[in-house]
Amino acid sequence: MRPPPLLALPLLAALAAPACAAPAASAPAAPPGPARQAELVHLLRQDCGACHGMRLKGGLGSSLLPADIAGLDDDTLVKTILDGRPGTPMPPWRPFLSEEEARWLVGYLRRGGKDE
């Protein structure tokens, strides 16, 4: 027996709701591949280095050496990279970098510019 048309709509909505629910938390994205890592290092040295110093020891921007960023947590550094710092010359890099790429850069800085 076929349900009356008015009852079919709520039934369809109830069946479709789980499919529209927010996706389950997925595993973190993989780190950027070797070619993208090389691009990120170039960006760090050239673009970030313009303000943070070519050796990242500071300039217009603060030092990015491991000892100088040790007191900052990764999430704070990632947010600063992606969203910049309003009211300062630090621009947002979100249009150019994914969160995983920014996270990779933070790890690279913490390792003193050494590959993993």
N, CA, C and O atoms as CSV, one atom per row, in Angstrom:
chain,resi,resn,atom,element,x,y,z
A,1,MET,N,N,0.833,-1.174,0.000
A,1,MET,CA,C,0.000,0.000,0.000
A,1,MET,C,C,0.887,1.250,0.000
A,1,MET,O,O,1.856,1.331,0.756
A,2,ARG,N,N,0.562,2.180,-0.817
A,2,ARG,CA,C,1.301,3.422,-0.959
A,2,ARG,C,C,0.849,4.435,0.087
A,2,ARG,O,O,-0.355,4.602,0.285
A,3,PRO,N,N,1.803,5.138,0.786
A,3,PRO,CA,C,1.368,6.130,1.766
A,3,PRO,C,C,0.722,7.311,1.063
A,3,PRO,O,O,1.084,7.644,-0.066
A,4,PRO,N,N,-0.226,7.939,1.724
A,4,PRO,CA,C,-0.843,9.128,1.127
A,4,PRO,C,C,0.239,10.174,0.856
A,4,PRO,O,O,1.214,10.243,1.604
A,5,PRO,N,N,0.096,10.988,-0.189
A,5,PRO,CA,C,1.121,11.952,-0.578
A,5,PRO,C,C,1.548,12.891,0.553
A,5,PRO,O,O,2.728,13.231,0.636
A,6,LEU,N,N,0.646,13.315,1.409
A,6,LEU,CA,C,1.011,14.231,2.488
A,6,LEU,C,C,1.906,13.558,3.521
A,6,LEU,O,O,2.705,14.232,4.171
A,7,LEU,N,N,1.790,12.252,3.683
A,7,LEU,CA,C,2.635,11.536,4.630
A,7,LEU,C,C,3.992,11.200,4.019
A,7,LEU,O,O,4.962,10.984,4.746
A,8,ALA,N,N,4.065,11.155,2.721
A,8,ALA,CA,C,5.310,10.787,2.049
A,8,ALA,C,C,6.389,11.852,2.251
A,8,ALA,O,O,7.566,11.514,2.369
A,9,LEU,N,N,6.010,13.125,2.292
A,9,LEU,CA,C,6.983,14.199,2.450
A,9,LEU,C,C,7.733,14.136,3.785
A,9,LEU,O,O,8.963,14.175,3.782
A,10,PRO,N,N,7.040,14.039,4.922
A,10,PRO,CA,C,7.788,13.927,6.180
A,10,PRO,C,C,8.635,12.657,6.244
A,10,PRO,O,O,9.725,12.664,6.816
A,11,LEU,N,N,8.137,11.573,5.661
A,11,LEU,CA,C,8.894,10.326,5.648
A,11,LEU,C,C,10.174,10.508,4.838
A,11,LEU,O,O,11.245,10.072,5.260
A,12,LEU,N,N,10.067,11.140,3.695
A,12,LEU,CA,C,11.229,11.403,2.854
A,12,LEU,C,C,12.220,12.319,3.583
A,12,LEU,O,O,13.429,12.094,3.531
A,13,ALA,N,N,11.707,13.343,4.257
A,13,ALA,CA,C,12.575,14.259,4.996
A,13,ALA,C,C,13.295,13.530,6.125
A,13,ALA,O,O,14.479,13.772,6.361
A,14,ALA,N,N,12.600,12.651,6.818
A,14,ALA,CA,C,13.214,11.902,7.919
A,14,ALA,C,C,14.310,10.978,7.407
A,14,ALA,O,O,15.334,10.806,8.067
A,15,LEU,N,N,14.105,10.386,6.244
A,15,LEU,CA,C,15.106,9.490,5.678
A,15,LEU,C,C,16.304,10.266,5.123
A,15,LEU,O,O,17.431,9.772,5.156
A,16,ALA,N,N,16.065,11.468,4.619
A,16,ALA,CA,C,17.138,12.250,4.010
A,16,ALA,C,C,17.960,13.023,5.038
A,16,ALA,O,O,19.102,13.387,4.756
A,17,ALA,N,N,17.408,13.280,6.218
A,17,ALA,CA,C,18.105,14.094,7.223
A,17,ALA,C,C,19.495,13.579,7.567
A,17,ALA,O,O,20.430,14.379,7.609
A,18,PRO,N,N,19.680,12.282,7.817
A,18,PRO,CA,C,21.041,11.833,8.144
A,18,PRO,C,C,22.048,12.095,7.025
A,18,PRO,O,O,23.226,12.330,7.295
A,19,ALA,N,N,21.603,12.057,5.799
A,19,ALA,CA,C,22.513,12.297,4.676
A,19,ALA,C,C,22.951,13.757,4.620
A,19,ALA,O,O,24.014,14.070,4.086
A,20,CYS,N,N,22.128,14.651,5.174
A,20,CYS,CA,C,22.451,16.076,5.156
A,20,CYS,C,C,23.198,16.521,6.407
A,20,CYS,O,O,23.646,17.665,6.488
A,21,ALA,N,N,23.332,15.645,7.362
A,21,ALA,CA,C,23.996,16.005,8.618
A,21,ALA,C,C,25.457,16.341,8.355
A,21,ALA,O,O,26.017,15.975,7.322
A,22,ALA,N,N,26.054,17.033,9.289
A,22,ALA,CA,C,27.468,17.393,9.159
A,22,ALA,C,C,28.306,16.131,9.059
A,22,ALA,O,O,28.028,15.148,9.746
A,23,PRO,N,N,29.317,16.144,8.220
A,23,PRO,CA,C,30.157,14.959,8.083
A,23,PRO,C,C,30.928,14.686,9.369
A,23,PRO,O,O,31.214,15.595,10.149
A,24,ALA,N,N,31.247,13.445,9.564
A,24,ALA,CA,C,32.032,13.060,10.734
A,24,ALA,C,C,33.421,13.670,10.615
A,24,ALA,O,O,33.901,13.920,9.510
A,25,ALA,N,N,34.051,13.904,11.728
A,25,ALA,CA,C,35.400,14.462,11.709
A,25,ALA,C,C,36.311,13.538,10.921
A,25,ALA,O,O,36.356,12.331,11.157
A,26,SER,N,N,37.023,14.118,9.998
A,26,SER,CA,C,37.906,13.302,9.166
A,26,SER,C,C,39.337,13.424,9.673
A,26,SER,O,O,39.666,14.289,10.485
A,27,ALA,N,N,40.149,12.554,9.179
A,27,ALA,CA,C,41.564,12.580,9.552
A,27,ALA,C,C,42.187,13.869,9.032
A,27,ALA,O,O,41.726,14.407,8.025
A,28,PRO,N,N,43.211,14.371,9.686
A,28,PRO,CA,C,43.863,15.586,9.208
A,28,PRO,C,C,44.370,15.404,7.777
A,28,PRO,O,O,44.746,14.307,7.363
A,29,ALA,N,N,44.366,16.500,7.047
A,29,ALA,CA,C,44.847,16.446,5.665
A,29,ALA,C,C,46.329,16.073,5.655
A,29,ALA,O,O,47.076,16.372,6.586
A,30,ALA,N,N,46.717,15.425,4.594
A,30,ALA,CA,C,48.124,15.027,4.447
A,30,ALA,C,C,48.986,16.274,4.281
A,30,ALA,O,O,48.519,17.281,3.750
A,31,PRO,N,N,50.228,16.219,4.726
A,31,PRO,CA,C,51.109,17.376,4.529
A,31,PRO,C,C,51.338,17.614,3.040
A,31,PRO,O,O,51.169,16.701,2.232
A,32,PRO,N,N,51.716,18.818,2.680
A,32,PRO,CA,C,51.960,19.095,1.265
A,32,PRO,C,C,53.071,18.200,0.717
A,32,PRO,O,O,53.990,17.809,1.437
A,33,GLY,N,N,52.964,17.892,-0.558
A,33,GLY,CA,C,53.972,17.064,-1.215
A,33,GLY,C,C,55.290,17.814,-1.373
A,33,GLY,O,O,55.357,19.016,-1.113
A,34,PRO,N,N,56.336,17.113,-1.798
A,34,PRO,CA,C,57.672,17.721,-1.912
A,34,PRO,C,C,57.724,18.975,-2.791
A,34,PRO,O,O,58.405,19.941,-2.444
A,35,ALA,N,N,57.021,18.972,-3.911
A,35,ALA,CA,C,57.059,20.145,-4.795
A,35,ALA,C,C,56.419,21.351,-4.108
A,35,ALA,O,O,56.948,22.461,-4.173
A,36,ARG,N,N,55.282,21.128,-3.452
A,36,ARG,CA,C,54.616,22.236,-2.756
A,36,ARG,C,C,55.452,22.688,-1.560
A,36,ARG,O,O,55.496,23.881,-1.259
A,37,GLN,N,N,56.108,21.763,-0.880
A,37,GLN,CA,C,56.978,22.138,0.236
A,37,GLN,C,C,58.087,23.074,-0.247
A,37,GLN,O,O,58.419,24.048,0.427
A,38,ALA,N,N,58.649,22.778,-1.401
A,38,ALA,CA,C,59.694,23.648,-1.963
A,38,ALA,C,C,59.129,25.039,-2.251
A,38,ALA,O,O,59.796,26.043,-2.005
A,39,GLU,N,N,57.896,25.099,-2.773
A,39,GLU,CA,C,57.251,26.393,-3.021
A,39,GLU,C,C,57.024,27.147,-1.710
A,39,GLU,O,O,57.215,28.361,-1.642
A,40,LEU,N,N,56.616,26.417,-0.675
A,40,LEU,CA,C,56.360,27.051,0.618
A,40,LEU,C,C,57.646,27.605,1.231
A,40,LEU,O,O,57.639,28.685,1.820
A,41,VAL,N,N,58.740,26.871,1.092
A,41,VAL,CA,C,60.028,27.353,1.605
A,41,VAL,C,C,60.432,28.616,0.843
A,41,VAL,O,O,60.915,29.576,1.443
A,42,HIS,N,N,60.236,28.617,-0.469
A,42,HIS,CA,C,60.547,29.800,-1.277
A,42,HIS,C,C,59.693,30.987,-0.816
A,42,HIS,O,O,60.206,32.093,-0.647
A,43,LEU,N,N,58.402,30.759,-0.615
A,43,LEU,CA,C,57.499,31.810,-0.149
A,43,LEU,C,C,57.967,32.333,1.213
A,43,LEU,O,O,57.997,33.541,1.445
A,44,LEU,N,N,58.326,31.422,2.099
A,44,LEU,CA,C,58.798,31.805,3.432
A,44,LEU,C,C,60.047,32.675,3.334
A,44,LEU,O,O,60.132,33.720,3.979
A,45,ARG,N,N,61.005,32.250,2.536
A,45,ARG,CA,C,62.268,32.990,2.423
A,45,ARG,C,C,62.079,34.339,1.729
A,45,ARG,O,O,62.651,35.342,2.157
A,46,GLN,N,N,61.283,34.368,0.664
A,46,GLN,CA,C,61.143,35.594,-0.118
A,46,GLN,C,C,60.074,36.531,0.439
A,46,GLN,O,O,60.353,37.693,0.731
A,47,ASP,N,N,58.863,36.028,0.583
A,47,ASP,CA,C,57.761,36.902,0.992
A,47,ASP,C,C,57.776,37.193,2.491
A,47,ASP,O,O,57.716,38.352,2.902
A,48,CYS,N,N,57.857,36.152,3.299
A,48,CYS,CA,C,57.892,36.359,4.757
A,48,CYS,C,C,59.200,37.048,5.143
A,48,CYS,O,O,59.229,37.910,6.022
A,49,GLY,N,N,60.285,36.650,4.467
A,49,GLY,CA,C,61.597,37.218,4.761
A,49,GLY,C,C,61.680,38.710,4.498
A,49,GLY,O,O,62.521,39.395,5.081
A,50,ALA,N,N,60.816,39.226,3.625
A,50,ALA,CA,C,60.824,40.661,3.348
A,50,ALA,C,C,60.551,41.471,4.616
A,50,ALA,O,O,61.085,42.569,4.774
A,51,CYS,N,N,59.735,40.946,5.508
A,51,CYS,CA,C,59.432,41.646,6.767
A,51,CYS,C,C,60.120,41.019,7.977
A,51,CYS,O,O,60.537,41.726,8.894
A,52,HIS,N,N,60.235,39.712,7.975
A,52,HIS,CA,C,60.796,39.006,9.134
A,52,HIS,C,C,62.312,38.834,9.019
A,52,HIS,O,O,62.935,38.200,9.871
A,53,GLY,N,N,62.897,39.394,7.973
A,53,GLY,CA,C,64.338,39.292,7.759
A,53,GLY,C,C,64.671,38.081,6.905
A,53,GLY,O,O,64.035,37.033,7.023
A,54,MET,N,N,65.653,38.227,6.058
A,54,MET,CA,C,66.014,37.141,5.137
A,54,MET,C,C,66.456,35.886,5.882
A,54,MET,O,O,66.350,34.779,5.354
A,55,ARG,N,N,66.949,36.055,7.102
A,55,ARG,CA,C,67.317,34.893,7.930
A,55,ARG,C,C,66.270,34.644,9.005
A,55,ARG,O,O,66.475,33.854,9.926
A,56,LEU,N,N,65.129,35.345,8.865
A,56,LEU,CA,C,63.979,35.213,9.760
A,56,LEU,C,C,64.301,35.591,11.204
A,56,LEU,O,O,63.639,35.136,12.137
A,57,LYS,N,N,65.333,36.436,11.379
A,57,LYS,CA,C,65.730,36.878,12.718
A,57,LYS,C,C,64.976,38.134,13.151
A,57,LYS,O,O,65.210,38.654,14.242
A,58,GLY,N,N,64.085,38.614,12.310
A,58,GLY,CA,C,63.307,39.799,12.641
A,58,GLY,C,C,63.700,40.982,11.790
A,58,GLY,O,O,64.777,41.007,11.195
A,59,GLY,N,N,62.838,41.940,11.737
A,59,GLY,CA,C,63.012,43.156,10.955
A,59,GLY,C,C,61.789,43.990,11.264
A,59,GLY,O,O,61.547,44.340,12.419
A,60,LEU,N,N,61.011,44.315,10.235
A,60,LEU,CA,C,59.721,44.965,10.451
A,60,LEU,C,C,58.827,44.021,11.258
A,60,LEU,O,O,58.104,44.447,12.158
A,61,GLY,N,N,58.890,42.728,10.917
A,61,GLY,CA,C,58.154,41.700,11.661
A,61,GLY,C,C,59.062,41.048,12.692
A,61,GLY,O,O,60.281,41.220,12.663
A,62,SER,N,N,58.460,40.306,13.591
A,62,SER,CA,C,59.234,39.665,14.664
A,62,SER,C,C,60.066,38.496,14.140
A,62,SER,O,O,59.870,38.021,13.021
A,63,SER,N,N,60.987,38.051,14.969
A,63,SER,CA,C,61.823,36.896,14.644
A,63,SER,C,C,60.958,35.640,14.558
A,63,SER,O,O,60.012,35.469,15.326
A,64,LEU,N,N,61.295,34.772,13.618
A,64,LEU,CA,C,60.595,33.492,13.468
A,64,LEU,C,C,61.511,32.320,13.796
A,64,LEU,O,O,61.232,31.183,13.414
A,65,LEU,N,N,62.597,32.593,14.498
A,65,LEU,CA,C,63.513,31.523,14.896
A,65,LEU,C,C,62.845,30.649,15.954
A,65,LEU,O,O,62.009,31.133,16.717
A,66,PRO,N,N,63.209,29.360,16.008
A,66,PRO,CA,C,62.551,28.431,16.934
A,66,PRO,C,C,62.477,28.935,18.378
A,66,PRO,O,O,61.427,28.822,19.012
A,67,ALA,N,N,63.558,29.480,18.901
A,67,ALA,CA,C,63.553,29.956,20.294
A,67,ALA,C,C,62.567,31.105,20.494
A,67,ALA,O,O,61.993,31.258,21.572
A,68,ASP,N,N,62.375,31.911,19.452
A,68,ASP,CA,C,61.514,33.083,19.572
A,68,ASP,C,C,60.031,32.768,19.394
A,68,ASP,O,O,59.179,33.547,19.822
A,69,ILE,N,N,59.717,31.646,18.772
A,69,ILE,CA,C,58.306,31.263,18.626
A,69,ILE,C,C,57.932,30.128,19.579
A,69,ILE,O,O,56.798,29.650,19.560
A,70,ALA,N,N,58.877,29.698,20.408
A,70,ALA,CA,C,58.640,28.561,21.308
A,70,ALA,C,C,57.466,28.796,22.253
A,70,ALA,O,O,56.763,27.848,22.603
A,71,GLY,N,N,57.242,30.026,22.668
A,71,GLY,CA,C,56.161,30.317,23.607
A,71,GLY,C,C,54.792,30.440,22.970
A,71,GLY,O,O,53.802,30.640,23.674
A,72,LEU,N,N,54.713,30.324,21.659
A,72,LEU,CA,C,53.436,30.436,20.941
A,72,LEU,C,C,52.974,29.055,20.511
A,72,LEU,O,O,53.767,28.257,20.012
A,73,ASP,N,N,51.686,28.770,20.705
A,73,ASP,CA,C,51.195,27.454,20.283
A,73,ASP,C,C,50.951,27.439,18.775
A,73,ASP,O,O,50.797,28.484,18.143
A,74,ASP,N,N,50.919,26.242,18.223
A,74,ASP,CA,C,50.766,26.073,16.774
A,74,ASP,C,C,49.509,26.753,16.245
A,74,ASP,O,O,49.554,27.405,15.202
A,75,ASP,N,N,48.379,26.609,16.955
A,75,ASP,CA,C,47.125,27.188,16.467
A,75,ASP,C,C,47.214,28.707,16.354
A,75,ASP,O,O,46.675,29.290,15.414
A,76,THR,N,N,47.882,29.344,17.296
A,76,THR,CA,C,48.051,30.801,17.248
A,76,THR,C,C,48.884,31.200,16.038
A,76,THR,O,O,48.551,32.153,15.333
A,77,LEU,N,N,49.962,30.473,15.800
A,77,LEU,CA,C,50.817,30.778,14.649
A,77,LEU,C,C,50.083,30.535,13.336
A,77,LEU,O,O,50.186,31.341,12.412
A,78,VAL,N,N,49.342,29.431,13.243
A,78,VAL,CA,C,48.580,29.130,12.022
A,78,VAL,C,C,47.557,30.233,11.772
A,78,VAL,O,O,47.420,30.707,10.644
A,79,LYS,N,N,46.844,30.643,12.807
A,79,LYS,CA,C,45.842,31.704,12.657
A,79,LYS,C,C,46.497,33.007,12.206
A,79,LYS,O,O,45.956,33.710,11.353
A,80,THR,N,N,47.651,33.330,12.771
A,80,THR,CA,C,48.356,34.551,12.373
A,80,THR,C,C,48.772,34.484,10.908
A,80,THR,O,O,48.630,35.464,10.177
A,81,ILE,N,N,49.280,33.342,10.481
A,81,ILE,CA,C,49.678,33.183,9.074
A,81,ILE,C,C,48.464,33.332,8.168
A,81,ILE,O,O,48.510,34.073,7.186
A,82,LEU,N,N,47.391,32.641,8.488
A,82,LEU,CA,C,46.225,32.627,7.603
A,82,LEU,C,C,45.436,33.933,7.622
A,82,LEU,O,O,44.963,34.386,6.579
A,83,ASP,N,N,45.290,34.542,8.801
A,83,ASP,CA,C,44.413,35.710,8.926
A,83,ASP,C,C,45.149,37.028,9.123
A,83,ASP,O,O,44.519,38.085,9.175
A,84,GLY,N,N,46.468,36.980,9.231
A,84,GLY,CA,C,47.227,38.203,9.437
A,84,GLY,C,C,46.996,38.761,10.830
A,84,GLY,O,O,46.415,38.106,11.695
A,85,ARG,N,N,47.462,39.982,11.027
A,85,ARG,CA,C,47.272,40.667,12.316
A,85,ARG,C,C,46.741,42.051,12.006
A,85,ARG,O,O,47.502,42.944,11.634
A,86,PRO,N,N,45.428,42.233,12.157
A,86,PRO,CA,C,44.837,43.540,11.869
A,86,PRO,C,C,45.551,44.660,12.635
A,86,PRO,O,O,45.931,44.501,13.795
A,87,GLY,N,N,45.717,45.775,11.959
A,87,GLY,CA,C,46.379,46.922,12.570
A,87,GLY,C,C,47.895,46.863,12.497
A,87,GLY,O,O,48.587,47.743,13.009
A,88,THR,N,N,48.410,45.808,11.848
A,88,THR,CA,C,49.860,45.672,11.664
A,88,THR,C,C,50.122,45.411,10.179
A,88,THR,O,O,49.178,45.175,9.424
A,89,PRO,N,N,51.374,45.451,9.752
A,89,PRO,CA,C,51.670,45.134,8.352
A,89,PRO,C,C,51.510,43.645,8.001
A,89,PRO,O,O,51.601,43.289,6.826
A,90,MET,N,N,51.272,42.764,8.995
A,90,MET,CA,C,51.157,41.324,8.719
A,90,MET,C,C,49.880,41.041,7.938
A,90,MET,O,O,48.778,41.181,8.470
A,91,PRO,N,N,50.028,40.635,6.652
A,91,PRO,CA,C,48.847,40.385,5.819
A,91,PRO,C,C,48.302,38.969,6.018
A,91,PRO,O,O,49.005,38.090,6.516
A,92,PRO,N,N,47.049,38.758,5.627
A,92,PRO,CA,C,46.501,37.399,5.658
A,92,PRO,C,C,47.006,36.607,4.450
A,92,PRO,O,O,47.052,37.120,3.332
A,93,TRP,N,N,47.379,35.367,4.691
A,93,TRP,CA,C,47.852,34.505,3.605
A,93,TRP,C,C,46.826,33.437,3.236
A,93,TRP,O,O,47.102,32.563,2.415
A,94,ARG,N,N,45.633,33.509,3.850
A,94,ARG,CA,C,44.591,32.523,3.571
A,94,ARG,C,C,44.264,32.401,2.080
A,94,ARG,O,O,43.989,31.292,1.620
A,95,PRO,N,N,44.282,33.491,1.308
A,95,PRO,CA,C,43.991,33.331,-0.125
A,95,PRO,C,C,45.015,32.463,-0.865
A,95,PRO,O,O,44.744,31.981,-1.964
A,96,PHE,N,N,46.181,32.268,-0.265
A,96,PHE,CA,C,47.261,31.562,-0.950
A,96,PHE,C,C,47.651,30.239,-0.304
A,96,PHE,O,O,48.296,29.403,-0.937
A,97,LEU,N,N,47.262,30.046,0.956
A,97,LEU,CA,C,47.684,28.860,1.708
A,97,LEU,C,C,46.493,28.159,2.334
A,97,LEU,O,O,45.540,28.797,2.783
A,98,SER,N,N,46.562,26.846,2.356
A,98,SER,CA,C,45.555,26.072,3.090
A,98,SER,C,C,45.976,26.016,4.556
A,98,SER,O,O,47.105,26.366,4.899
A,99,GLU,N,N,45.071,25.577,5.408
A,99,GLU,CA,C,45.420,25.437,6.825
A,99,GLU,C,C,46.545,24.421,6.996
A,99,GLU,O,O,47.448,24.629,7.806
A,100,GLU,N,N,46.500,23.331,6.244
A,100,GLU,CA,C,47.549,22.309,6.366
A,100,GLU,C,C,48.907,22.862,5.922
A,100,GLU,O,O,49.933,22.534,6.516
A,101,GLU,N,N,48.915,23.694,4.887
A,101,GLU,CA,C,50.178,24.301,4.445
A,101,GLU,C,C,50.723,25.258,5.510
A,101,GLU,O,O,51.926,25.285,5.769
A,102,ALA,N,N,49.835,26.037,6.121
A,102,ALA,CA,C,50.270,26.938,7.197
A,102,ALA,C,C,50.812,26.123,8.367
A,102,ALA,O,O,51.810,26.504,8.979
A,103,ARG,N,N,50.163,25.011,8.677
A,103,ARG,CA,C,50.613,24.134,9.763
A,103,ARG,C,C,51.990,23.539,9.428
A,103,ARG,O,O,52.848,23.418,10.303
A,104,TRP,N,N,52.189,23.174,8.171
A,104,TRP,CA,C,53.490,22.644,7.750
A,104,TRP,C,C,54.567,23.724,7.930
A,104,TRP,O,O,55.666,23.437,8.404
A,105,LEU,N,N,54.242,24.970,7.549
A,105,LEU,CA,C,55.201,26.069,7.718
A,105,LEU,C,C,55.569,26.270,9.189
A,105,LEU,O,O,56.732,26.512,9.510
A,106,VAL,N,N,54.590,26.171,10.073
A,106,VAL,CA,C,54.870,26.306,11.509
A,106,VAL,C,C,55.844,25.215,11.948
A,106,VAL,O,O,56.804,25.492,12.668
A,107,GLY,N,N,55.600,23.981,11.519
A,107,GLY,CA,C,56.520,22.889,11.855
A,107,GLY,C,C,57.908,23.135,11.294
A,107,GLY,O,O,58.910,22.872,11.959
A,108,TYR,N,N,57.966,23.636,10.077
A,108,TYR,CA,C,59.247,23.940,9.430
A,108,TYR,C,C,60.002,25.004,10.228
A,108,TYR,O,O,61.209,24.889,10.442
A,109,LEU,N,N,59.288,26.030,10.663
A,109,LEU,CA,C,59.918,27.076,11.477
A,109,LEU,C,C,60.396,26.510,12.811
A,109,LEU,O,O,61.487,26.844,13.275
A,110,ARG,N,N,59.590,25.663,13.420
A,110,ARG,CA,C,59.967,25.074,14.720
A,110,ARG,C,C,61.206,24.180,14.585
A,110,ARG,O,O,61.985,24.046,15.529
A,111,ARG,N,N,61.381,23.576,13.415
A,111,ARG,CA,C,62.561,22.725,13.169
A,111,ARG,C,C,63.768,23.551,12.723
A,111,ARG,O,O,64.808,22.993,12.373
A,112,GLY,N,N,63.635,24.853,12.736
A,112,GLY,CA,C,64.748,25.709,12.330
A,112,GLY,C,C,65.006,25.673,10.840
A,112,GLY,O,O,66.143,25.841,10.399
A,113,GLY,N,N,63.954,25.452,10.057
A,113,GLY,CA,C,64.109,25.425,8.609
A,113,GLY,C,C,64.681,24.129,8.082
A,113,GLY,O,O,65.265,24.091,6.999
A,114,LYS,N,N,64.514,23.076,8.845
A,114,LYS,CA,C,65.015,21.763,8.398
A,114,LYS,C,C,63.842,20.909,7.940
A,114,LYS,O,O,62.744,20.977,8.492
A,115,ASP,N,N,64.104,20.104,6.915
A,115,ASP,CA,C,63.069,19.189,6.432
A,115,ASP,C,C,62.798,18.124,7.480
A,115,ASP,O,O,63.616,17.860,8.362
A,116,GLU,N,N,61.620,17.520,7.354
A,116,GLU,CA,C,61.218,16.479,8.317
A,116,GLU,C,C,62.079,15.256,8.208
A,116,GLU,O,O,61.875,14.291,8.944
